[in-house]
Structures are given as structure tokens and as C-alpha cells.
Amino acid sequence: MLIFIWFALCIVFAVVNSLLGDSGHALELFALLSAIVLFLVNRFKNKI
């Protein structure tokens, strides 16, 4: 499960980095999307 979380966060980081690059809001967007992904993984894990 930890590998799945790491893989999902790497995908989120790659998308944010390609969209915003060195913008000041990239870190904020990454934090927000990471929280959403971790929430969804937690919900998905509880259903199994």
C-alpha cells in the first residue's frame, strides 16, 4: 500500500510540476492535491 501511495504522489508531483513549473503556487497546489489523493486512497483502502 505504501508503494501505491508513493506512486500516486509522484504522479501528482509530475503533473503539478509540468503545469506550474517554478511558480510560487506549485507547492500549495501539490499540498492540496496530495491531501485529496491521500483521502481517496484511505477511502479506497477501507472499502477493500
C-alpha positions in Angstrom: 0.0 0.0 0.0 2.9 2.4 0.7 4.3 1.9 -2.8 0.8 2.8 -4.2 0.7 6.0 -2.1 4.3 6.9 -3.2 3.4 6.2 -6.9 0.3 8.3 -6.6 2.1 11.2 -5.1 4.8 11.0 -7.7 2.2 11.3 -10.4 0.6 14.3 -8.6 4.1 16.0 -8.3 4.8 15.4 -12.0 1.5 16.9 -13.1 1.9 19.9 -10.9 5.5 20.5 -11.9 4.7 20.3 -15.6 1.7 22.6 -15.3 3.1 25.3 -13.0 6.9 24.7 -13.0 8.7 27.1 -10.7 5.6 29.1 -9.8 5.0 30.1 -6.2 1.7 28.3 -6.2 3.1 25.0 -7.2 3.8 23.9 -3.7 0.3 24.9 -2.5 -1.4 23.0 -5.3 0.8 20.0 -4.7 -0.1 20.0 -1.0 -3.8 20.3 -1.8 -3.8 17.6 -4.4 -1.7 15.3 -2.1 -4.2 15.7 0.7 -7.1 14.8 -1.7 -5.2 11.8 -3.1 -4.4 10.5 0.4 -8.0 11.0 1.4 -9.2 9.0 -1.6 -6.6 6.2 -1.0 -7.8 6.0 2.6 -11.4 5.7 1.5 -10.4 3.1 -1.2 -8.4 1.1 1.4 -11.3 0.9 3.8 -13.7 -0.4 1.2 -11.5 -3.4 0.4 
